[in-house]
Every structure is written in structure tokens, then in C-alpha cells.
Amino acid sequence: MSPPAPGPDAPLRVPPKCTACQDERVAWTSPRVDYCYDCLPGGPFTAPPCRTCGGVEDYFSQGLCALCHPRSPQHPGSCKGCLAWGVYPRHNWTCWVCRWWQSHYDKGICAFCGRSGVVSDQLACRLCLENARHAREPGEDLDLADANTHSQQLFFANMVFKRPVTPMPDYVTWTARWSQKNKNQLPHAPGTGFDENWEQLALFDIDPDPEALRRRILIEDSELTRYCAAIVADHSRRYGWSVRQRNAVIQSLRMLQTVRPTPTAKVRASDVIALRRYDGTISSTLEVLGEAGVLIEDVPTRIERYFTTKFVESGLLSDSMRAHLELWMQIMLAGSRQAPRQIPRDPATVALHIQGLAPVVQVWAEAGRTSFAETTKDDIHGALASLPTETSQRHYAENGLKSLFKILKGRKLVFANPMRGINVTPIATTIPLPLDTAAIRAELDSPDPAVALAVALVAFHALTGKQVRELHLTDIVDGRLRLAGRDIPLAAPVRTRLAAWLDHRSRTWPNSANPHLLINRRTAPRLVPGGHAFPWRNSAVRPRALREDRILHEIHATGGDVRRLCDLFGLSVEGATRYLATIEHPDLRDTE
């Protein structure tokens, strides 16, 4: 509803106050009545029902109640900035967040809905920004264009960022509150330490009342928060944390100290992860505790969970076989200085070995075998015969068995290595296939600058997904990419998309200290690269298929020049030969 017309003759102007009580508004402005119904001569009189809603309570003026009269302080309406329902005229029809926007952003035209008003640094009004936040999946960046393409969801005012209200304790006055505002920056007591050798065990696991916990963390002043205060401040300064994130970490430390059974013991990572039920900050809190030296890593890694799923949860393995497999995985991940020495392997390699070993070990366990010590070559051939030969499963199984029995023989846990003399089955190779050019062109023009840059790097220079993920800002100098000893001049389309991404990054995360080129909401306040799915989750193509398409185009354009393939893309001779075989393929032959 638009505001009423101004002027003394406006039918719904702000009514004056009663000349008698100077408290209530006059009963009528047209015809003019200078008294309210309580102060009318001969009264008091009962006010008539509202002529709009029929209500008999809260009569305001001009035959309307306080909710229906547009100049009443209690009349609700829509916010002028975000169209949210529930604002009042005494605040100029503006919600709390839009009032904050007016003091921090400039007026302009929204790039997504076209409305004129206050827009953020992303050229989006608050309504478009809230719709994008509502549609965003956990761990993904905002997609303002897609979220506001078809429609927009309105909402109630002053409720989007509303947090659970926790009353201030009676003994904390306003004066005392401000004097204790920076209590977590006070130095911790000399000799403060955390002992991991003693811990009070709980008889019963009872979750604290969330409301009581919120009241407690308002006044919690523990040694843990003081001990980590300097590290929190240092992280906030180095990694460009916002004030909100820094306060969330301090609040999580208070919460953690409150729910711990032993305040002087070191902190277990599992206890920190359990703070999710109280809306605690997990990753940043773990980093602070780890740098403070008070964190106990008791959460299994991804590869350890995969090992447990494949071998332990089935319950078929004997204690001896399970102990041997655990020893093998420990040496594979951490390496060994004991003869035979071994360097640590990549967790992805260990996962492939586990994938190959799992069906073989399961066959032996179901047959009643309780140890690896009596395994012979016949047992190996019998287990491998049950695997399909047309897939790579047999190749992974043979590699896993060679690695397992090599370590067990070196530790004298088996009498002989049954894999000695058994050749590994070569892995089945595939023929690289070209991609649809229209699909690649569509991803190069993606509205997401991270997707457009990643696709351009792979489509023009055949980088792998891992190389794109681990690229640093310092790897690109003067339009040239220095990668693994190669000096690659970037193509013009890549430089265009690189400039667009760097502008987006500087606007979105201006204080981020992450050295990696591609960052997102989760990695901006840290120094780690993005995950395997970033930014390909929002793309219709995959880096491996896109890389194969680029190399395939090059081998056909050069007429089978393997040397050029190796120099351009860093391939080995064996890897380039795979693409050379497509020259004579009838479906891929150049028919110019």
C-alpha cells in the first residue's frame, strides 16, 4: 500500500491528538472531531467497529482500527527495499537490514531484477540476494542469476537473520557488560596447560539444554578461550576473517569448554564436530585448536572410514587377518624406515588397493581362511578367477595383493610371497572420444566465473582437474602459466576469463589470504584448495573428458606428432600413444 497523500485535506493523513487527554488520536478528522471517544462531552462512548475489518478493539481514527489505518504506528506494510511484509510507518516502511544497507551501499539498478534501489557490491538488491541464499545448497556459492530467473519468494521482515533470543543474566548490567566485552583477550594465567593423560570419564552422556548453554556462553570466561585468544586474533588477521566469523569461533570455544567433562584435558576433534547440534563453527575451531597444540585427532580420515567399510564392518575377518591388513594400511599411508623401506603412498592409491583387495579377501574369509600365512599361488589364481576380466577390477586386485604380501613378507608375517612371478594384468584402455562443441562453448560462457575459467584452462591448455584445483595466484605472471617446469602462454579467451574471475574474487573476498587461484565460500578464510567437485559441480562437462577432447584435437591437427603432444601437455610416450591410436580409427578419422 502506498503512503497516503500529504496535505491538510488528505482523507487519511496523520490524525492529531485529542485536545483533552493528549494521548489518543481524535475520533474523526472528516467530519472534524477534536476529541477521542473516551473524552467526548457526555462520554465516554464506545468506539464503533472498524469499517474495514470489523474489529472492535484498538480503534484508532476515521472509523479504522490501529491495524487498518495506514498512518497508525501499528499498521504493517511492505518494506520499500526488499518488499518484506511486516514493517511499520514509524521506521519509514523499512526493515532493519534494509536500513543497514542504506548506510553501507549505494543506490543503483539491480542487475538481476531491474528494480531501482540500494544494491550490494554484487549489483544485486536485497530481495535477489535473499532468494539466492535460500536456493543455495550447502557448500555452494551464490547463483544470483539462476535463483531469480523465474520468480522470487517474499518473506517476513526482520526474521531472516533473527537468532534465538537469549535473555541477559540479571547480574550482568550494562556497565559491567561493556567492561567485560574484551575479556577473551586477557592473557591466560601463567602455567596454564592442558594434560592429555588424565580425563574425567562421564557416567552418562546427557546433552545439555540448548537454552541453558546459550545463557552460559554469554558469561563463560575459561582458560581455553584465553589460551587461544592470541591464535584466534592471528588467524583473523592473516586469513581475512570477518568479525562475524571470529566471534563465531570464540563462541564455539566457550561452548566447547562448557560441555567438556574435564576442563583441563586436551580437546578431542570428535567433541568439536559434535558442536554442530548447537550451531558451532567446526573447521575454523579445529584449525585454532590444532595450532594451539591442544587438539587430539580422533576422527578417522576418509581412507580409514573406507577401510573400515570394506574389511571391518562385515565381521567375517579373523583377528589375525584384520591386524595384518591394518599394519599394511599403516605402512602404506605413513611409510616405513624399517627394511624393506617404503615411502608414504597417496591415499588415492591406497583406496584403489583396498578396492581391489576387498573382493579377494572376502572370498577367502567366506571360505573359512583365518590367516594370510598359508596363502599359495593356487589360492591367488582361484580368487582372481572369480573376478571379471573385462574390467579393471582384476588389475587393481593384483596390484593390491602384490603390495600386501610384499609388506607382510618383509615383516616376516608370511612364509613366502605368493605373488612372486605373477604378472599383473594390463589395465583395459579406452579410446578417447570428442565432446560436443556446443556443450563446451556453453560452459565457456557460464555466468559462474569460476566455471568459465576452469573450463577455459582445460579446454585450451589440457590441464588436469588436480592441476586446476592446485593452481596458485603466483603461477600466472604476465599472461604466462608456469606449471611443473612448463612455461605456457595463456590463450586470449583464457586471459579474458581470468580477468573476470579475479575481479569477482576481489569483490567477493577482498581480504582472503588463500594463495590458490580458485576459491569458494569455504576455502576463502583458509589456505587449502577447493574440493574435487569445485567448480565442476555446476558444470555439464568433466575435466578428464574435456582434457581428452583437447589432446585428441591436437593429435589430429598435427597428423600424429607424438613429440609435440608430450611437449605441449607433459604426457609420457605411453600416454601419447593412446591418442596416436585414434588416427586410424574409422569413427575418428579426419575426412577433410
HUCOR-V708137 format. One record per helix or strand. SS is the DSSP state (helix for helix, strand for strand). FROM is the first residue (numbers start at 1). TO is the last residue. If there is no record, write none. Layout:
SS_FROM_TO, SS_FROM_TO
//
This chain:
strand_17_17, strand_25_25, strand_28_28, strand_33_33, strand_59_61, strand_64_65, strand_76_78, strand_85_88, helix_89_91, helix_96_104, strand_106_109, strand_116_119, helix_126_135, helix_144_147, strand_156_156, helix_174_179, helix_183_185, strand_195_195, helix_210_217, helix_223_227, helix_229_239, helix_243_259, strand_265_265, strand_267_268, helix_269_278, helix_283_292, strand_295_296, helix_302_312, helix_319_334, strand_336_336, strand_342_342, helix_347_366, helix_377_385, helix_393_410, helix_437_444, helix_449_461, helix_465_469, strand_472_472, helix_473_475, strand_476_477, strand_480_483, strand_486_489, helix_492_508, strand_516_516, helix_536_538, helix_543_557, helix_562_569, helix_573_580
//
